[in-house]
Amino acid sequence: MKGTAYAKALAKRQHQLSLLQHAYARQGRSAVIVLEGWDAAGKGGVIRRIAWALDPRTLRVWSIGAPSVEEQREHWIQRFWRRVPRGGEIAVFDRSWYGRVLVERVEGFAEEAAWRRAYDEINQFEQMLVDEGIRLVKVFLDIKPETQLERFRARYEDPAKRWKITEEDLRNRARWDDYVVAYHDMRELCSPPRAPWTRIAADDKQEARIATFDAILEAVGHDVDVAPPEVPALVKAFFDLR
């Protein structure tokens, strides 16, 4: 899907998501969108296209990095509780609590007993979100190592994007095989029926964006009435007289 066809398909989905956001705000619903995946898999591009379409007043985007000194003194999942959306809000996580079983596991920031225990803790956390009526959609953007290298090189050769390449990106790439195992375990152990992972092949950015929007719309929009509410009688009478 390229050019005009892609632009039309994306615009259609952005409009659908906007209608859902309005419905969520009116009805006091909330949703959590989790994006995980390889460096340069396209998470940022997806998030920008979500944000372009939505009202920023009820959209929260959380870019998750290393915990602060204060957060390190708390239970590891506490910082994510603080980011759970309120009624009427949609929250998007650019990386998430899964860092416990990904980077913290692979890089040795968490003891083995701690990250092994985290799978059950994550499932319990997500179950509580779902039980509270929060819609949860989890998308994993998957790319080949050749695709990642090509995108890294494109960033390096573009002075405006060179800042995106970090030493951490290169260290993570050097441990590709370890991350393959960690991602596999994440999807196998934390994909219950009420909070499953959706894996999307993201070597083609545009196709991946469309597929990600479809996954979000399916999870967030299921059984949600997006029809606008009835106009109050007094308001209707006011404008009908003019």
KEKE-3310 file (N, C-alpha, C; in steps of 0.2 Angstrom, whole numbers, plus 5000, padded with zeros to 4 digits):
npx = (5004:5004:5008:4994:4984:4988:4988:4974:4969:4975:4970:4956:4956:4962:4952:4941:4947:4947:4933:4931:4938:4931:4919:4923:4927:4915:4908:4915:4924:4940:4956:4971:4985:4998:5014:5027:5043:5057:5071:5070:5059:5047:5039:5038:5033:5021:5015:5015:5006:4994:4993:4992:4979:4971:4962:4972:4969:4963:4971:4985:5002:5015:5032:5043:5057:5072:5069:5067:5078:5070:5059:5065:5065:5053:5040:5043:5032:5025:5026:5020:5006:5004:5002:4991:4976:4964:4945:4938:4950:4963:4978:4994:5008:5024:5035:5035:5029:5034:5047:5053:5054:5062:5073:5078:5079:5088:5099:5103:5099:5089:5087:5088:5077:5068:5064:5059:5048:5041:5033:5020:5017:5014:5004:4994:4993:4988:4976:4969:4967:4959:4948:4943:4937:4945:4950:4962:4976:4989:5003:5016:5029:5038:5053:5066:5083:5091:5083:5083:5096:5097:5088:5095:5106:5101:5096:5108:5114:5107:5107:5098:5092:5101:5103:5095:5102:5110:5122:5117:5107:5115:5122:5111:5107:5118:5115:5105:5100:5098:5088:5078:5074:5069:5058:5050:5047:5040:5028:5023:5021:5013:5001:4986:4969:4961:4970:4978:4994:4997:5006:5015:5022:5034:5042:5039:5035:5023:5013:5013:5009:4996:4991:4993:4984:4972:4972:4972:4959:4950:4952:4949:4938:4927:4911:4908:4898:4898:4890:4884:4878:4860:4854:4851:4835:4832:4843:4842:4829:4833:4842:4834:4825:4831)
npy = (4994:5010:5028:5037:5028:5023:5035:5038:5027:5028:5040:5037:5028:5036:5045:5036:5033:5045:5047:5037:5041:5053:5047:5039:5050:5056:5045:5041:5031:5022:5018:5008:5008:4999:4999:4989:4984:4981:4992:5006:5000:5007:5012:5026:5032:5027:5032:5046:5047:5043:5053:5065:5064:5064:5072:5082:5084:5073:5063:5054:5052:5041:5040:5028:5026:5022:5020:5033:5039:5041:5032:5020:5017:5012:4999:4990:4991:5002:5014:5013:5012:5025:5030:5025:5028:5040:5040:5043:5045:5041:5032:5030:5020:5021:5009:5000:4992:4980:4981:4976:4962:4963:4973:4974:4961:4956:4965:4963:4971:4967:4955:4937:4930:4940:4945:4934:4932:4943:4940:4934:4945:4955:4950:4949:4963:4968:4961:4967:4980:4977:4971:4982:4988:4995:4996:4986:4986:4978:4979:4972:4977:4970:4967:4963:4960:4965:4975:4984:4988:4994:5005:5011:5016:5025:5034:5039:5044:5055:5071:5078:5068:5060:5061:5052:5040:5030:5025:5015:5009:5002:4994:4986:4980:4972:4962:4954:4941:4937:4946:4941:4929:4934:4942:4932:4925:4934:4936:4923:4921:4931:4933:4932:4927:4939:4949:4949:4948:4957:4953:4962:4962:4973:4977:4984:5000:5008:4998:4992:5002:5004:4991:4992:5002:4996:4985:4992:4999:4988:4983:4994:4999:4989:4985:4999:5013:5025:5035:5052:5060:5064:5080:5092:5097:5111:5117:5113:5120:5133:5135:5132:5142:5152)
npz = (5000:4995:4993:4988:4991:5003:5011:5011:5017:5030:5034:5035:5046:5056:5058:5062:5075:5081:5082:5092:5102:5106:5110:5121:5130:5132:5138:5149:5148:5147:5140:5137:5127:5122:5116:5110:5104:5093:5093:5082:5075:5072:5082:5086:5075:5073:5085:5083:5073:5079:5088:5080:5076:5087:5101:5112:5125:5131:5129:5133:5132:5136:5137:5141:5150:5159:5177:5189:5202:5213:5210:5210:5223:5225:5224:5208:5199:5203:5197:5185:5189:5192:5180:5174:5165:5168:5169:5153:5147:5135:5135:5129:5128:5125:5125:5141:5156:5152:5151:5162:5160:5148:5144:5157:5161:5150:5151:5164:5174:5183:5195:5192:5199:5201:5188:5183:5192:5188:5177:5181:5190:5180:5173:5183:5186:5173:5172:5183:5177:5166:5172:5178:5168:5159:5142:5135:5124:5116:5106:5097:5088:5075:5067:5055:5058:5047:5042:5053:5054:5041:5044:5055:5048:5039:5048:5053:5042:5039:5045:5052:5059:5065:5079:5084:5085:5097:5108:5116:5108:5099:5108:5112:5099:5098:5106:5100:5099:5112:5115:5106:5112:5124:5120:5114:5126:5133:5125:5125:5139:5144:5137:5139:5136:5138:5137:5125:5115:5100:5086:5074:5058:5054:5044:5033:5034:5032:5029:5042:5050:5046:5050:5064:5068:5064:5074:5085:5084:5083:5096:5105:5100:5101:5103:5106:5106:5095:5091:5091:5106:5109:5105:5118:5123:5125:5119:5106:5103:5105:5093:5083:5083:5076)
capx = (5000:5008:5005:4987:4980:4990:4985:4967:4968:4977:4965:4950:4957:4963:4945:4938:4950:4945:4926:4931:4940:4925:4914:4926:4927:4908:4905:4919:4928:4947:4960:4978:4988:5005:5018:5034:5046:5064:5073:5069:5053:5042:5034:5037:5029:5014:5012:5014:5000:4989:4993:4990:4972:4967:4962:4977:4966:4961:4977:4992:5008:5021:5038:5046:5064:5074:5066:5071:5080:5064:5055:5069:5064:5046:5039:5044:5026:5021:5027:5015:5000:5002:5001:4984:4972:4957:4940:4938:4956:4967:4985:4998:5014:5030:5038:5030:5031:5037:5054:5056:5056:5065:5079:5080:5082:5094:5105:5105:5097:5085:5089:5084:5071:5064:5061:5054:5042:5037:5027:5014:5015:5012:4997:4989:4992:4984:4970:4966:4965:4954:4943:4941:4934:4950:4952:4970:4978:4996:5006:5023:5032:5043:5057:5072:5090:5093:5079:5085:5103:5096:5085:5100:5111:5097:5096:5115:5116:5102:5109:5092:5089:5107:5103:5091:5106:5113:5126:5112:5104:5120:5123:5105:5108:5124:5112:5099:5098:5095:5081:5073:5072:5065:5052:5047:5044:5035:5022:5021:5019:5009:4996:4980:4963:4958:4975:4983:4998:4996:5012:5014:5028:5035:5048:5036:5032:5016:5008:5013:5005:4989:4989:4993:4978:4967:4972:4969:4952:4947:4952:4947:4931:4923:4904:4907:4893:4901:4885:4884:4872:4855:4855:4846:4829:4833:4848:4838:4824:4837:4845:4828:4821:4836)
capy = (5000:5016:5034:5040:5023:5023:5041:5037:5021:5030:5045:5034:5025:5041:5048:5032:5033:5051:5046:5033:5046:5057:5043:5038:5056:5057:5039:5040:5025:5023:5013:5008:5006:4997:4998:4987:4981:4983:4999:5008:4996:5011:5014:5033:5034:5026:5037:5053:5047:5043:5060:5070:5063:5065:5078:5081:5085:5067:5059:5054:5048:5040:5037:5024:5024:5020:5023:5038:5037:5040:5026:5014:5015:5009:4993:4992:4992:5007:5020:5012:5013:5032:5032:5022:5034:5041:5039:5048:5046:5036:5032:5026:5018:5019:5004:4999:4988:4975:4982:4972:4956:4964:4976:4973:4954:4955:4969:4961:4976:4964:4948:4932:4928:4946:4946:4928:4933:4948:4938:4934:4951:4959:4947:4952:4970:4969:4958:4972:4985:4974:4970:4989:4991:4998:4992:4986:4983:4977:4978:4971:4978:4965:4968:4959:4963:4969:4981:4988:4991:4999:5011:5015:5019:5030:5040:5041:5048:5061:5075:5079:5062:5057:5061:5046:5034:5030:5019:5010:5006:4998:4988:4981:4976:4967:4956:4953:4934:4937:4949:4937:4925:4938:4944:4926:4923:4939:4935:4917:4920:4937:4934:4929:4929:4946:4954:4946:4952:4957:4954:4965:4963:4980:4979:4990:5005:5010:4993:4991:5008:5002:4985:4994:5006:4991:4981:4997:5000:4982:4982:4999:5000:4984:4987:5006:5017:5032:5040:5058:5061:5068:5087:5094:5101:5118:5119:5113:5125:5139:5136:5131:5148:5157)
capz = (5000:4994:4990:4989:4994:5010:5014:5012:5022:5036:5036:5037:5053:5061:5059:5067:5081:5084:5085:5098:5108:5108:5113:5127:5134:5134:5142:5154:5147:5146:5136:5137:5121:5124:5110:5111:5098:5092:5091:5075:5072:5070:5087:5086:5069:5075:5090:5080:5069:5083:5091:5075:5075:5093:5105:5117:5132:5134:5127:5137:5129:5141:5134:5147:5151:5166:5183:5192:5209:5218:5208:5211:5230:5226:5220:5202:5195:5205:5192:5180:5192:5192:5173:5172:5163:5171:5165:5148:5144:5132:5137:5125:5131:5121:5130:5146:5161:5150:5152:5167:5157:5142:5145:5164:5161:5146:5153:5171:5179:5188:5197:5188:5202:5201:5182:5182:5195:5185:5172:5185:5192:5175:5171:5188:5184:5167:5174:5186:5172:5162:5177:5180:5162:5154:5136:5134:5117:5116:5100:5096:5081:5074:5061:5054:5059:5041:5042:5058:5052:5036:5047:5058:5043:5036:5053:5054:5036:5039:5050:5056:5063:5068:5086:5087:5086:5103:5110:5119:5102:5096:5113:5111:5093:5099:5110:5097:5100:5119:5115:5103:5117:5129:5117:5114:5132:5134:5121:5127:5146:5145:5132:5141:5131:5139:5136:5121:5111:5093:5083:5068:5054:5053:5039:5029:5039:5030:5031:5049:5053:5045:5054:5071:5069:5064:5080:5091:5083:5085:5104:5108:5098:5101:5107:5109:5102:5093:5089:5095:5110:5107:5107:5123:5120:5126:5114:5099:5102:5104:5087:5078:5082:5073)
cpx = (5004:5004:4998:4983:4981:4987:4978:4965:4969:4972:4959:4951:4958:4956:4941:4940:4948:4938:4926:4933:4935:4920:4917:4926:4920:4905:4910:4923:4936:4950:4967:4981:4996:5009:5025:5037:5054:5065:5073:5063:5048:5037:5033:5033:5022:5011:5011:5008:4994:4988:4990:4982:4968:4967:4967:4975:4964:4966:4983:4997:5013:5026:5042:5053:5066:5071:5070:5073:5074:5060:5059:5068:5057:5046:5040:5038:5023:5021:5022:5008:4998:5001:4994:4980:4966:4951:4939:4944:4959:4974:4989:5005:5019:5035:5034:5033:5034:5045:5057:5058:5060:5072:5082:5083:5088:5100:5107:5103:5092:5088:5085:5077:5066:5061:5057:5048:5038:5032:5021:5012:5012:5005:4992:4988:4987:4977:4966:4963:4959:4947:4939:4937:4939:4951:4960:4971:4986:4999:5013:5025:5038:5047:5063:5078:5092:5089:5081:5091:5102:5093:5090:5104:5107:5097:5103:5117:5112:5104:5104:5090:5095:5107:5099:5096:5110:5118:5122:5109:5109:5122:5117:5105:5113:5121:5106:5096:5095:5088:5076:5070:5067:5058:5048:5043:5039:5028:5019:5018:5014:5004:4989:4974:4961:4963:4980:4988:4996:5003:5011:5021:5028:5040:5045:5032:5025:5011:5008:5009:4997:4987:4989:4986:4972:4967:4970:4962:4948:4946:4948:4939:4926:4917:4904:4903:4896:4896:4885:4877:4866:4856:4849:4841:4830:4838:4845:4833:4828:4839:4839:4824:4825:4837)
cpy = (5006:5022:5036:5034:5022:5029:5041:5032:5024:5035:5042:5031:5030:5044:5043:5032:5039:5051:5042:5037:5050:5053:5041:5044:5057:5051:5038:5034:5027:5017:5014:5005:5005:4996:4995:4985:4983:4990:5000:5003:5001:5014:5022:5036:5033:5031:5044:5053:5046:5050:5065:5069:5064:5071:5077:5082:5079:5061:5059:5049:5047:5036:5034:5023:5021:5023:5028:5035:5036:5034:5020:5012:5012:5002:4994:4994:4999:5013:5020:5013:5021:5034:5029:5028:5034:5040:5045:5049:5040:5037:5028:5026:5017:5016:5005:4995:4982:4975:4978:4965:4956:4967:4974:4966:4954:4958:4967:4966:4973:4957:4943:4931:4934:4946:4939:4929:4938:4946:4938:4941:4956:4956:4949:4959:4971:4966:4963:4978:4983:4974:4977:4992:4995:4994:4992:4982:4983:4975:4977:4972:4974:4967:4964:4963:4967:4975:4986:4992:4996:5006:5015:5019:5025:5036:5043:5046:5055:5065:5077:5074:5058:5056:5055:5040:5035:5024:5013:5006:5001:4992:4983:4977:4971:4961:4954:4946:4934:4941:4945:4932:4928:4940:4938:4925:4928:4938:4928:4917:4926:4938:4931:4931:4936:4951:4951:4951:4951:4958:4956:4965:4970:4982:4984:4994:5007:5004:4991:4996:5006:4996:4987:4997:5001:4987:4986:4998:4994:4982:4987:5001:4995:4986:4994:5010:5024:5037:5046:5058:5065:5076:5089:5098:5108:5121:5119:5118:5132:5140:5135:5138:5154:5155)
cpz = (5000:4992:4993:4993:5002:5014:5016:5017:5029:5039:5039:5045:5058:5063:5064:5074:5085:5086:5091:5104:5111:5112:5120:5132:5136:5139:5148:5154:5147:5143:5137:5131:5123:5117:5112:5105:5098:5091:5083:5071:5070:5075:5087:5081:5070:5080:5087:5076:5073:5086:5087:5075:5081:5097:5111:5124:5135:5132:5131:5134:5134:5137:5140:5146:5157:5171:5186:5199:5214:5216:5209:5219:5231:5223:5212:5197:5197:5200:5187:5182:5191:5185:5170:5170:5167:5167:5160:5144:5140:5133:5132:5128:5126:5125:5136:5152:5159:5150:5157:5165:5150:5144:5152:5164:5157:5149:5160:5176:5185:5189:5194:5192:5202:5194:5180:5186:5192:5180:5175:5187:5186:5173:5176:5187:5179:5169:5178:5182:5169:5166:5179:5173:5157:5148:5136:5128:5117:5109:5100:5089:5080:5067:5061:5056:5053:5041:5047:5056:5046:5039:5051:5054:5040:5041:5053:5048:5035:5045:5055:5061:5066:5076:5089:5088:5092:5104:5113:5113:5099:5101:5112:5105:5094:5103:5107:5099:5107:5119:5111:5108:5122:5126:5116:5120:5134:5131:5123:5134:5148:5140:5133:5136:5132:5138:5131:5117:5104:5090:5076:5064:5052:5048:5034:5033:5038:5032:5038:5053:5052:5049:5061:5072:5069:5071:5086:5090:5085:5093:5107:5106:5098:5106:5109:5104:5101:5091:5094:5100:5107:5110:5112:5120:5120:5120:5107:5098:5101:5096:5081:5077:5078:5066)
residu = (MET:LYS:GLY:THR:ALA:TYR:ALA:LYS:ALA:LEU:ALA:LYS:ARG:GLN:HIS:GLN:LEU:SER:LEU:LEU:GLN:HIS:ALA:TYR:ALA:ARG:GLN:GLY:ARG:SER:ALA:VAL:ILE:VAL:LEU:GLU:GLY:TRP:ASP:ALA:ALA:GLY:LYS:GLY:GLY:VAL:ILE:ARG:ARG:ILE:ALA:TRP:ALA:LEU:ASP:PRO:ARG:THR:LEU:ARG:VAL:TRP:SER:ILE:GLY:ALA:PRO:SER:VAL:GLU:GLU:GLN:ARG:GLU:HIS:TRP:ILE:GLN:ARG:PHE:TRP:ARG:ARG:VAL:PRO:ARG:GLY:GLY:GLU:ILE:ALA:VAL:PHE:ASP:ARG:SER:TRP:TYR:GLY:ARG:VAL:LEU:VAL:GLU:ARG:VAL:GLU:GLY:PHE:ALA:GLU:GLU:ALA:ALA:TRP:ARG:ARG:ALA:TYR:ASP:GLU:ILE:ASN:GLN:PHE:GLU:GLN:MET:LEU:VAL:ASP:GLU:GLY:ILE:ARG:LEU:VAL:LYS:VAL:PHE:LEU:ASP:ILE:LYS:PRO:GLU:THR:GLN:LEU:GLU:ARG:PHE:ARG:ALA:ARG:TYR:GLU:ASP:PRO:ALA:LYS:ARG:TRP:LYS:ILE:THR:GLU:GLU:ASP:LEU:ARG:ASN:ARG:ALA:ARG:TRP:ASP:ASP:TYR:VAL:VAL:ALA:TYR:HIS:ASP:MET:ARG:GLU:LEU:CYS:SER:PRO:PRO:ARG:ALA:PRO:TRP:THR:ARG:ILE:ALA:ALA:ASP:ASP:LYS:GLN:GLU:ALA:ARG:ILE:ALA:THR:PHE:ASP:ALA:ILE:LEU:GLU:ALA:VAL:GLY:HIS:ASP:VAL:ASP:VAL:ALA:PRO:PRO:GLU:VAL:PRO:ALA:LEU:VAL:LYS:ALA:PHE:PHE:ASP:LEU:ARG)
# end
